[in-house]
């Protein structure tokens, strides 16, 4: 997460600048009394996040109207006593919200929730969650209609600027956790207030709002991915992911501390992913307070974060650096592959042995990506499952160390070859190669979907490949899990093919190698396409920006490969070159449209 360090500066900056203006957001939640105050002071914003994330098609005013009604009816949230659990408040708020939507037929129909309203509350919530759509359908940039106008609005009504930001961010990023939205709304409000004092407001907005937009985009993808893991795989996979992340960040903490924390974080993720914003906000606050109360044994890197208050404390801790590695020379990892009692532990206490191995391996290899460590963990689990059935299991599992090294080596070799190919071909040709490769693997995707998928892959290579080895490997693995996670969600919504289904569902740890090795889908038969379906020859191409023109070329490339999967790369490239020449010729002609028509 080192690439997100600038946001920590932003968080610190916001804390200093906003402490008088954002009292509700910066009020410490150190005990039940403060928790009560924090909930009451921020109940409207918290409710706005929940409503906007579910009702993504609703206007700002519609959301505000619903929020007003829910807050008025949320008696359990208004009178939360110091020692009382917030669960009753969150349950009442969620139940009231779902009933409100289902009792309004027009609203239910508009949001496509009619089927959900015919089932009971628990099933109803799960049904509502299925209709959340990530921000691919929305603009990636928060639009500021008029700089002078927004500064005037901020001067007249300071709350409305933040409320509008919360609404826009929540509906565009329905899987982004509530505490993060609260944090970034405070950062956004501070940036607006600061820039409204500047002469060159436009430049100020660009400088200060871009880091916020970028961070929100990146962390939203991660939150959505964590939600997918929790839904797609069993709870052991989710807990394993958290255990690795926490151990890498806090390698000096004991196994028992990390194991408990991993379980708590997994449960918190589940709460946040279910859209329970009240429980998510207060749960993270409590978790971060507990973490700060043990900072001396967990990590030396979180001390500055623990000096902050809600909600900045959580975001700061999450983005803090990994703590320094402890000296583990007296505790060799070989006990997991050389101890004769390993199988007894595996059979009697598998749920203790395997997480402990994962913990010990992670704290010794913080330089490795989470997915690579999970591959080693999976190999070890499978190894013991096989060896412990034999007469001489020790002879069998004693080869574990070499197997672990092979897994790491193969993972790194794949990325090295990927980056070497990019360097050899150059960015543009490398992207084209990816389009050809993935059109053959997943020809069921539309040309636009394939261009977007491979564009993300090419961008990851451009960002990660120039880094030094350790950083390059982590960066590429981290990017791949998000890109392939999105592809798997696409498959979940509308099945692509059996190969994709296998890679998405078989093993989370080996998802990337599975897609790397995915072969041409020979079962696919392309439907016949007319010429204008394969290629778009219109005068609009002459007005297109370079990026739009490249996209049209790449869509043509994908369509050609789909129609002629056995054509050589040289033949395909020749057609693409002819296309580029044709566009250049016709765009220089007096009657461009006639020129294009003449080529059909």
Secondary structure, DSSP 8 states (H G I E B T S, - for coil): -GGGHHHHHHHHHHHHHHTTTTHHHHS---SHHHHHHHHHHHHHHHHHHHHHHH-TTS-HHHHHHHHHHHHHH-HHHHT--TT--THHHHHHHHHHHHHHHHT-HHHHHHTT-TTGGGS-HHHHHHHHHHT---GGGS-SS---S-HHHHHHHHHH-HHHHHHHHHHHHHHH-TTS-HHHHHHHHHHHHHHHHHHTTSS-HHHHHHHHHHHHHHHHHHHHHHHHHHHHHHHHS-HHHHHHHHHHHHHHH-TTS-HHHHHHHHHHHHHHHHHHHTT-HHHHHHHHHHHHHHHHHTHHHH-GGGHHHHTS-TTHHHHHHHT---------TTS-TTHHHH-TTHHHHHHH-HHHHHHHHHHHHHHH-TTS-HHHHHHHHHHHHHHHHHHTTSTTHHHHHTTHHHHHHHHHHHHHHHHHHHHHHHHHH-HHHHHHHHHHHHHHH-TTS-HHHHHHHHHHHHHHHHHHTTS-HHHHHHHHHHHHHHHHHHHHHHHHHS---HHHHHHHHS-STTHHHHHHT----TT-------HHHH----THHHH--HHHHHHHHHHHHHHHHHH-TTS-HHHHHHHHHHHHHHHHHHHHSSSHHHHHHHT-
